[in-house]
Amino acid sequence: MRPLPLSSLLLSALSVGVAAVYQDEVGHVDYHYELLGVPQRETTLFHRPRREDKASLLYTLSDVGVLGAVHPSSGAVVWRQFLTGNITNGGGFLRASEGEGWVASAFGRSVHAWDAVTGRNRFWMDFTGEVKDLEVMEMTEKERKDVLVLSDDNGATILRRLNGNDGSVVWEFRDASKDVPLQVSTNVEKVFAVSLHGSSGSYNIKVSVIDTLTGKRLDEIILGTKGEVNGERAVAFVGANSAAPVIAWTDDAYSKLRINVLGTKNLQTFALSDDTVSVEVHAPHLVQSQPHFLVHSMTRSGHRADVYHVRLKSDAITKAYELPLLPGKGAFSTASVGANVYFTRITADELILTDSESHGILGRWPLKTGNYPANAIHAVSEVIKKSATDYAVRAAVVTDADDWLLVRNGELGWTRPEGMTGAVAATFAEIPKSEDLAKSLEEEAHSNPLQAYIHRVNRHIDDLQYLPDYLAAIPQRLVSSIFGTDITNKGDKLLRDSFGFHKLVILATRRGRVYALDVGNQGKMLQSTKVADLTDGQTWDVKGIFVDEVLNQVVIQARDGYAIVDIETGKTTESRVSPIPVQGVAVVEGPSKKWQLAVHEGGEIDQIPAELAPQGTVVVRGGNGEIKGLKFVTESGQAVAYTSWVFSPPKGQRIVHVASRPSHDAIASIGRVLGDRTVKYKYLNPNTLVAAAVDDAASTLTVYLLDTVSGEILSLATHEGVDPAKNIECVTAENWFLCTFFGQYTLAASPSQSIKGYQLVVSDLYESDNPNDRGPLGSAANFSSLNPVDDPTAAAEPILPSVVTQSFVLGAPISALAVTQTRQGISTRQVLGYVPDTHGIVGLPRHVLEPRRPVGRDPTQAEMEEGLVRYHPAVEIDPKMVITHERDVVGVRKIITSPVVVESTSLVFAYGVDVFGTRVAPSFLFDILGKGFNKLSLVATVAGLGLGVLALGPYVRRKQINTLWQA
Amino acid sequence: MHISLTPLLGALCLASSATITLRLPGPPSLPNPNALPPATHATLSTLGLPSLSAPLTTSNTFVFRNVTSGSYLADVHCPTFAFAPLRVDVDETGEGQEHVKVWETYRGNDWDNKGEALPKDSVGYEVRVLGSKGYFMERSKFSVLSILKNPMILLGLVSCGIFMGMPYLVDNMDPEMRAEWEERQKSNPMNGIMGAATGQPGANPMQGFDMASFLAGSSKKDNSGSSTPVSYSDAVKSGGGGGGSRKGKR
């Protein structure tokens, strides 16, 4: 029996139509950057996954925590594993073992091994201490290869040897002395655990020599004098899996390099050149390789290297040769073929291959990366010896533009924009209008009619130069419009299209870079520029990104300052550091234009010039997590913020999520027409927000609907049995809001029943409980949130909406909730959410999440007419609702949507690790012809009918005349 | 309750914390378990603890280690197939293998509505495949058959056949039958409609209808002799009057 397609099983639960993706639209309406993250120096390697096969793959554990394999020839991803499920900031270990079909990795407290070809897990072990280093034992007493794990368990150093097949612990070595475990290393006979011994800031190095078979300590060697090593960062390198692994460290001033062959007491010192700013050591990781290593010293203006040899008999280290100082940045990498060790040097314009034995250059290729400046940060390489003098080199290089590219004998193989991972903010922007036309039209409007006429005629004559091109393009346009192919926009000029699909996405990443993507052209990257200069380990904490369409610029507000970037060129036009940290931003409407207001920590706001004073109330989070409404009052030319209301949740509760209405929330109809032709009027108060507060002790979630003008609670609902540690998110639009959380509770109606799972609670707001009734407001033209509150003597009750709520159990947790936006709001809305478990984005149609679905009975005729189906508590993630379809979209942090010119469609863009964008049509494409409209068959049908008419015409005429004569 | 792990030789699988292995079914229900993408993984979730996740192993299993006491919801997430959710109860106080119990569960159902516990085989508990996932909508394709299936087209074809084939049928009839048929044709109201299209006014039943005689109850007049000249004159001026009358009827 073959498994049934799931959709037939889900059909009973979801009889309503779902707008799924057509296979032929893949790659046409959507685009996806399948990214890994910027590869780290220590965790990137070439490895042959099959012993008998020569082909190798490129493996990396990136700085965002994605472990993956990339095909070196095409740059395509073979497999990926998102290790923690969260975007990490560097760290982790990755090792491969020669001739083995697996790679071992470690992150945090867990150690894992993966099948190198398929990416499936071999074992996953969690330990108590944090893993500090990982190494593969190339030679064991058994047939297999084992994994060595060094971890730090509250100051105790623990070294474990794990069985390479199943991850079980072979032996464990524990050293309770308060040392800082640093690295683990092994030569063929022994295992070395290297740790920093002493007190913080002044360490020396301790090497514990451990027996490979039993895990017993054989010896302990203290290297150097006390205070020689300042910390973990001073140790440049600890080699492993070599005949003579070395440890190298430098002093603070980078004046000398101290090197020791592990297991010996002999310590050698080599002087570094004067202006060295950092040192890297490169050595092969193979037992059979010659014990040679390279010391890469970076100076302020250039880089150089020294190659050292270790004499195996005497354990003496001698300097073999040096590679001269070259200006600019460069990267070195090692590659070994059998016992031979090769060093590749990548400079700004060259790829140079040398043998570790002598300084003779084996190969030298100019870098042909086009106009792309490849400033290498680090690289890995693979060398193939074709003949005695002929070598082929390929190197995967990480550049200072956060790209990963492969250079094959100097030729650029592929480029992966890995810097787009770790995106922290993004926004849609219109393509800047052609300023010339706008300007000349304005000119014409302001001059006298005759001059305007002459100007116009001149302009038209001027436009004639484009006529030949236009005429030449007509046949191609005609053909492409019949065959439905895309008209590729020639030239680099960005133009808006009549559907509005051509927009830009401005994406800011935590590494301080800003990318511009062309949404209409499969998300093509237009430019990438470095906007924020960050030191190592620092991230760009972007709080808000705002497009100023008048000035064609993007204002990016980070925690520690802001930057203004020109949309067209990507250049930073202004950047300023803010002395007080910024906690968030609010887009406010000033008297003349919209702008982005920075909110400092604690909800404080700077004084603002009066001409920019925001209208209405600005809602901020206070220092203790409360929500404050601020009103601006102009005092002597300055707008000063005054708190008009404060909302603090009851004691024990803390606000975990606040959702406000999207900036574009068009509403087509103020009411809902029911099946019996009565109307339920929607509660459409633009000044509302939803705040979700949890009580950790009681495991409850309280959802408040607040009026942002008065701070009054319009509605509140408490959910019991909610897990406060799991994702709680809300979203609001039009006249409804929804919240998702993990809940486990017994039903109030029947206490014997309990529900457990990810829930989605949807609430619709109406003006009154009854149809055809506008509630207390009636048809009043004006309404004030403050009226009933301000006047305590008034008998009138505050006007509260009527709330209809229903909860559903979701098949999987969803996060990064968003609602589709269309131009007029006529199309129904879809709730978009990322499903972290299946790496997809689901678009839940609003009519599935309809609170008015009849419970416990079939819908009546009138309800069916409304499109209501019987309530079923479970909402499975139907694959047809997944807008990312078969794509594996990893680590989405946020989803943004944007309306386009055509009403049916909404643009969707998701970022985080991967970058994904698509167009969705929640009510189907009703205003444009999709790909399914086959113009060719239409033309053929019309032509066929025409032919039929022509052929039958004479026959019918003859027949008629005959009838007349015969009758 | 936190259970400290003592990961000494083989101590992992011993009493204090449970190891739960879920197993993918074999070929009848899952054609090729080895073809599942590496992103396939299983999760165990419960209130108050972070979700546990286990990736798909090379031996087509999901292994959860160090699972503490509690009642968990187990889900298998796979991009290509859907699996039934499971309820996993772990009781650390229990002895031996009995401290883990697994049931199949249904979303939105009562949590304590368990049914029969799943049996444990040599590897672990088998998960049930619900079906394969189809992400795409089928685009209706152009085909001649779909056009021919259209009732309008079928009606048109049948009438076309009658229109063309009838004269031949009539020609092949024997003279007596033909005369009878023609006689019947004249009184057939359908003929009137057909005749109107050909501009033959005599065939229109309304035209030859005498209201007064019908109301008087008298029988139909025999005007076969005069029918030919009327139709002839009408045919002659069909360019004007006939066209006008047709227009009026529409």
Interface residues (C-beta under 8 A of the other chain):
Chain A: M1 R2 P3 L4 P5 L6 S7 S8 L9 A20 V21 Y22 Q23 D24 W79 R80 Q81 G85 H112 W114 D115 T118 G119 R120 N121 R122 F123 W124 M125 D126 F127 T128 R160 S168 V169 V170 W171 E172 S699 G721 D723 A725 K726 F742 Q744 S752 Q753 S754 I755 K756 G757 F808 V809 G811 A812 D837 T838 H839 G840 H872 P873 A874 E876 P879 K880 V882 H885 E886 D888 K931 G932 N934 S937 K959 Q960 T963 L964 A967
Chain B: S4 L5 P7 L8 L9 G10 L12 P28 S29 L30 P31 N34 P37 P38 A39 H41 T43 S45 T46 L47 G48 L49 P50 S51 S53 A54 P55 L56 T57 T58 V63 R65 N66 S71 L73 D75 H77 C78 P79 F81 A82 Y106 R107 G108 D110 W111 D112 N113 V129 L130 G131 S132 K133 G134 Y135 F136 M137 R139 S140 F142 F163 T198 G199 Q200 G202 A203 S231 A235
